[in-house]
Amino acid sequence: MDIRCRKTNCKYNKDLTCMSQKITINKKLECIEFKKETGKGLKDFSKLIFSENPPKVADYRHIKDLCLTCQAKCIFNQHNHCIANGITVNAACSPEPKCMTFMKP
């Protein structure tokens, strides 16, 4: 499972990849593990993606034994476990760290 995160100010974020060993998405689609780290991350990197200096993106990180718990009513939620191939958490400029992979059942 590949975990991408646009919350560049999170302590677990390394080059747009989540390095946490555990992730919990609550009923409001928010990532509970998000921990803001002062002085870290870009406010909004989206305008840089197609520029001459795009943000660095870490290589695909397959986490075989990642504990990914999901409490949301989502098609990828099977008995509080996410079965998606990967998830993405939204941009740094958004107030909450929400799962963007969510799809209504």
TORPA-4810 file (N, C-alpha, C, O; in nm, 3 decimals):
<nodes>
NODE_1_0.084_-0.117_0.000_0.000_0.000_0.000_0.089_0.124_0.000_0.184_0.133_0.077_M
NODE_2_0.058_0.217_-0.085_0.135_0.340_-0.096_0.058_0.452_-0.025_-0.060_0.474_-0.053_D
NODE_3_0.124_0.521_0.065_0.059_0.626_0.142_0.121_0.760_0.104_0.235_0.789_0.140_I
NODE_4_0.047_0.841_0.032_0.092_0.974_-0.007_0.023_1.078_0.080_-0.095_1.066_0.114_R
NODE_5_0.098_1.180_0.116_0.043_1.284_0.203_0.089_1.421_0.156_0.208_1.445_0.138_C
NODE_6_-0.006_1.507_0.137_0.024_1.644_0.096_0.035_1.737_0.216_0.058_1.857_0.200_R
NODE_7_0.019_1.684_0.336_0.033_1.763_0.459_0.183_1.771_0.490_0.233_1.700_0.577_K
NODE_8_0.252_1.858_0.419_0.398_1.866_0.429_0.446_1.916_0.565_0.564_1.906_0.596_T
NODE_9_0.355_1.968_0.647_0.393_2.015_0.780_0.370_1.908_0.888_0.377_1.938_1.007_N
NODE_10_0.344_1.785_0.847_0.327_1.675_0.943_0.463_1.613_0.973_0.548_1.601_0.885_C
NODE_11_0.482_1.574_1.098_0.612_1.517_1.137_0.641_1.385_1.067_0.757_1.346_1.057_K
NODE_12_0.539_1.314_1.018_0.557_1.185_0.951_0.578_1.199_0.800_0.606_1.100_0.733_Y
NODE_13_0.566_1.320_0.746_0.576_1.342_0.602_0.721_1.356_0.559_0.796_1.439_0.610_N
NODE_14_0.759_1.272_0.463_0.893_1.281_0.403_0.874_1.282_0.252_0.842_1.179_0.192_K
NODE_15_0.895_1.396_0.191_0.882_1.409_0.045_0.748_1.358_-0.007_0.742_1.281_-0.103_D
NODE_16_0.642_1.401_0.057_0.503_1.370_0.019_0.465_1.224_0.043_0.366_1.176_-0.013_L
NODE_17_0.540_1.154_0.124_0.509_1.016_0.160_0.499_1.006_0.312_0.582_1.060_0.384_T
NODE_18_0.396_0.935_0.360_0.379_0.917_0.503_0.471_0.806_0.552_0.475_0.697_0.496_C
NODE_19_0.546_0.837_0.659_0.640_0.741_0.714_0.589_0.678_0.845_0.661_0.603_0.910_M
NODE_20_0.467_0.709_0.882_0.409_0.652_1.004_0.384_0.502_0.984_0.350_0.459_0.873_S
NODE_21_0.399_0.424_1.088_0.372_0.280_1.081_0.224_0.248_1.108_0.180_0.135_1.088_Q
NODE_22_0.150_0.350_1.153_0.008_0.332_1.185_-0.069_0.453_1.135_-0.026_0.567_1.155_K
NODE_23_-0.182_0.429_1.071_-0.267_0.538_1.024_-0.412_0.503_1.058_-0.458_0.392_1.035_I
NODE_24_-0.481_0.602_1.114_-0.622_0.585_1.145_-0.700_0.697_1.079_-0.671_0.815_1.100_T
NODE_25_-0.798_0.660_0.998_-0.888_0.757_0.935_-1.021_0.748_1.010_-1.083_0.642_1.015_I
NODE_26_-1.064_0.862_1.069_-1.187_0.859_1.149_-1.311_0.875_1.061_-1.301_0.881_0.939_N
NODE_27_-1.428_0.881_1.124_-1.555_0.891_1.050_-1.566_1.020_0.970_-1.640_1.026_0.872_K
NODE_28_-1.492_1.124_1.011_-1.492_1.252_0.939_-1.387_1.255_0.829_-1.362_1.360_0.770_K
NODE_29_-1.324_1.140_0.801_-1.221_1.121_0.698_-1.087_1.184_0.735_-1.000_1.198_0.648_L
NODE_30_-1.068_1.221_0.861_-0.944_1.284_0.905_-0.841_1.182_0.950_-0.875_1.081_1.012_E
NODE_31_-0.715_1.209_0.919_-0.604_1.125_0.963_-0.571_1.161_1.107_-0.528_1.273_1.135_C
NODE_32_-0.592_1.068_1.198_-0.571_1.090_1.341_-0.422_1.104_1.374_-0.387_1.172_1.471_I
NODE_33_-0.335_1.042_1.297_-0.191_1.045_1.326_-0.124_1.177_1.291_-0.009_1.200_1.330_E
NODE_34_-0.192_1.265_1.219_-0.133_1.393_1.180_-0.081_1.468_1.302_-0.154_1.493_1.398_F
NODE_35_0.047_1.504_1.296_0.112_1.581_1.403_0.186_1.697_1.337_0.287_1.678_1.269_K
NODE_36_0.133_1.817_1.357_0.194_1.935_1.297_0.332_1.960_1.357_0.350_1.957_1.479_K
NODE_37_0.429_1.984_1.269_0.565_2.012_1.312_0.600_2.154_1.270_0.608_2.185_1.151_E
NODE_38_0.622_2.240_1.368_0.652_2.380_1.342_0.776_2.396_1.256_0.878_2.332_1.281_T
NODE_39_0.766_2.482_1.157_0.879_2.510_1.070_0.902_2.409_0.960_0.998_2.421_0.884_G
NODE_40_0.815_2.310_0.950_0.832_2.206_0.848_0.727_2.223_0.740_0.612_2.258_0.769_K
NODE_41_0.766_2.198_0.618_0.671_2.190_0.507_0.642_2.321_0.437_0.670_2.429_0.488_G
NODE_42_0.585_2.306_0.319_0.543_2.419_0.239_0.397_2.449_0.268_0.320_2.357_0.296_L
NODE_43_0.361_2.574_0.263_0.222_2.610_0.286_0.133_2.554_0.175_0.031_2.490_0.203_K
NODE_44_0.170_2.579_0.050_0.094_2.528_-0.063_0.192_2.500_-0.177_0.242_2.593_-0.241_D
NODE_45_0.218_2.374_-0.203_0.315_2.336_-0.305_0.249_2.311_-0.441_0.318_2.292_-0.540_F
NODE_46_0.115_2.311_-0.447_0.044_2.274_-0.570_0.086_2.359_-0.689_0.092_2.309_-0.801_S
NODE_47_0.114_2.488_-0.668_0.155_2.573_-0.780_0.296_2.539_-0.829_0.335_2.582_-0.938_K
NODE_48_0.373_2.461_-0.751_0.509_2.424_-0.790_0.515_2.295_-0.872_0.618_2.267_-0.934_L
NODE_49_0.408_2.217_-0.874_0.409_2.085_-0.937_0.452_2.091_-1.083_0.531_2.007_-1.128_I
NODE_50_0.403_2.188_-1.157_0.435_2.198_-1.300_0.538_2.307_-1.329_0.550_2.353_-1.442_F
NODE_51_0.611_2.347_-1.227_0.713_2.450_-1.244_0.848_2.387_-1.275_0.860_2.265_-1.287_S
NODE_52_0.949_2.471_-1.289_1.085_2.422_-1.314_1.145_2.353_-1.192_1.238_2.274_-1.204_E
NODE_53_1.092_2.383_-1.075_1.141_2.324_-0.949_1.029_2.252_-0.876_0.987_2.298_-0.769_N
NODE_54_0.979_2.141_-0.930_0.869_2.071_-0.862_0.916_2.013_-0.729_1.036_1.988_-0.711_P
NODE_55_0.823_1.992_-0.635_0.862_1.934_-0.506_0.912_1.791_-0.524_0.865_1.718_-0.612_P
NODE_56_1.007_1.751_-0.441_1.059_1.616_-0.447_0.953_1.519_-0.393_0.887_1.547_-0.293_K
NODE_57_0.939_1.407_-0.460_0.844_1.304_-0.417_0.923_1.177_-0.388_1.000_1.130_-0.472_V
NODE_58_0.904_1.123_-0.270_0.974_1.000_-0.232_0.931_0.885_-0.321_0.819_0.884_-0.373_A
NODE_59_1.019_0.788_-0.337_0.986_0.668_-0.412_0.868_0.596_-0.348_0.838_0.616_-0.230_D
NODE_60_0.803_0.513_-0.428_0.694_0.430_-0.378_0.742_0.353_-0.255_0.847_0.289_-0.258_Y
NODE_61_0.667_0.360_-0.150_0.702_0.292_-0.026_0.595_0.190_0.006_0.490_0.225_0.061_R
NODE_62_0.619_0.067_-0.027_0.523_-0.039_0.003_0.540_-0.080_0.149_0.648_-0.121_0.192_H
NODE_63_0.432_-0.067_0.223_0.436_-0.100_0.365_0.347_-0.222_0.387_0.226_-0.210_0.403_I
NODE_64_0.408_-0.337_0.387_0.335_-0.463_0.396_0.257_-0.475_0.527_0.142_-0.520_0.528_K
NODE_65_0.318_-0.435_0.637_0.254_-0.455_0.767_0.199_-0.325_0.828_0.189_-0.313_0.950_D
NODE_66_0.164_-0.228_0.742_0.106_-0.103_0.789_-0.030_-0.129_0.852_-0.112_-0.201_0.796_L
NODE_67_-0.052_-0.070_0.966_-0.181_-0.079_1.032_-0.264_0.041_0.987_-0.246_0.151_1.038_C
NODE_68_-0.354_0.021_0.891_-0.438_0.128_0.838_-0.582_0.100_0.877_-0.651_0.017_0.817_L
NODE_69_-0.626_0.172_0.978_-0.762_0.157_1.029_-0.850_0.266_0.970_-0.809_0.382_0.961_T
NODE_70_-0.971_0.228_0.930_-1.064_0.325_0.873_-1.200_0.310_0.940_-1.255_0.201_0.951_C
NODE_71_-1.253_0.424_0.985_-1.384_0.424_1.049_-1.490_0.488_0.959_-1.607_0.496_0.998_Q
NODE_72_-1.450_0.532_0.839_-1.542_0.600_0.748_-1.629_0.499_0.671_-1.590_0.384_0.650_A
NODE_73_-1.746_0.545_0.629_-1.832_0.463_0.543_-1.781_0.481_0.401_-1.819_0.576_0.332_K
NODE_74_-1.697_0.390_0.359_-1.625_0.400_0.232_-1.623_0.264_0.165_-1.625_0.161_0.233_C
NODE_75_-1.619_0.261_0.031_-1.616_0.132_-0.039_-1.488_0.053_-0.010_-1.486_-0.069_-0.027_I
NODE_76_-1.381_0.122_0.032_-1.255_0.053_0.062_-1.246_0.004_0.206_-1.148_-0.061_0.244_F
NODE_77_-1.348_0.033_0.287_-1.347_-0.007_0.427_-1.410_-0.145_0.441_-1.529_-0.164_0.415_N
NODE_78_-1.329_-0.241_0.483_-1.380_-0.374_0.514_-1.348_-0.405_0.659_-1.233_-0.431_0.695_Q
NODE_79_-1.451_-0.402_0.741_-1.437_-0.432_0.885_-1.330_-0.343_0.949_-1.243_-0.392_1.021_H
NODE_80_-1.339_-0.212_0.922_-1.248_-0.109_0.976_-1.104_-0.122_0.928_-1.011_-0.076_0.994_N
NODE_81_-1.085_-0.185_0.813_-0.953_-0.198_0.753_-0.962_-0.150_0.608_-1.050_-0.192_0.534_H
NODE_82_-0.870_-0.061_0.569_-0.871_-0.009_0.432_-0.809_-0.110_0.336_-0.699_-0.160_0.360_C
NODE_83_-0.882_-0.140_0.227_-0.831_-0.236_0.129_-0.789_-0.168_-0.002_-0.763_-0.236_-0.101_I
NODE_84_-0.781_-0.033_-0.002_-0.736_0.039_-0.122_-0.589_0.008_-0.147_-0.517_-0.031_-0.055_A
NODE_85_-0.543_0.025_-0.271_-0.403_0.004_-0.305_-0.313_0.109_-0.242_-0.192_0.089_-0.229_N
NODE_86_-0.372_0.219_-0.202_-0.299_0.328_-0.140_-0.396_0.440_-0.107_-0.509_0.441_-0.156_G
NODE_87_-0.352_0.533_-0.026_-0.436_0.648_0.005_-0.354_0.775_-0.010_-0.231_0.773_-0.009_I
NODE_88_-0.426_0.887_-0.025_-0.365_1.018_-0.029_-0.437_1.107_0.070_-0.560_1.111_0.073_T
NODE_89_-0.360_1.178_0.150_-0.415_1.276_0.243_-0.393_1.413_0.179_-0.291_1.436_0.114_V
NODE_90_-0.490_1.503_0.198_-0.496_1.629_0.123_-0.385_1.730_0.147_-0.291_1.706_0.222_N
NODE_91_-0.398_1.843_0.081_-0.295_1.947_0.076_-0.269_2.018_0.208_-0.355_2.023_0.296_A
NODE_92_-0.149_2.071_0.219_-0.104_2.142_0.339_-0.189_2.265_0.367_-0.204_2.304_0.483_A
NODE_93_-0.245_2.328_0.263_-0.323_2.450_0.284_-0.464_2.421_0.337_-0.533_2.515_0.377_C
NODE_94_-0.506_2.298_0.339_-0.636_2.261_0.392_-0.625_2.245_0.543_-0.526_2.191_0.592_S
NODE_95_-0.725_2.291_0.618_-0.714_2.287_0.765_-0.708_2.146_0.826_-0.634_2.124_0.922_P
NODE_96_-0.782_2.053_0.772_-0.783_1.917_0.826_-0.709_1.821_0.734_-0.711_1.838_0.612_E
NODE_97_-0.644_1.719_0.792_-0.575_1.617_0.712_-0.674_1.509_0.666_-0.683_1.404_0.730_P
NODE_98_-0.747_1.532_0.558_-0.852_1.441_0.515_-0.807_1.343_0.408_-0.724_1.375_0.323_K
NODE_99_-0.864_1.222_0.415_-0.836_1.117_0.316_-0.907_1.153_0.186_-1.029_1.172_0.184_C
NODE_100_-0.830_1.162_0.078_-0.886_1.194_-0.053_-0.923_1.070_-0.133_-0.981_1.082_-0.241_M
NODE_101_-0.891_0.953_-0.083_-0.919_0.827_-0.152_-1.062_0.781_-0.125_-1.110_0.689_-0.191_T
NODE_102_-1.128_0.843_-0.031_-1.264_0.809_0.009_-1.360_0.806_-0.109_-1.361_0.895_-0.194_F
NODE_103_-1.443_0.699_-0.112_-1.552_0.688_-0.210_-1.675_0.633_-0.137_-1.667_0.535_-0.063_M
NODE_104_-1.788_0.699_-0.159_-1.913_0.656_-0.095_-1.949_0.517_-0.144_-1.932_0.484_-0.261_K
NODE_105_-2.001_0.434_-0.051_-2.046_0.299_-0.093_-2.174_0.306_-0.174_-2.226_0.203_-0.217_P
</nodes>
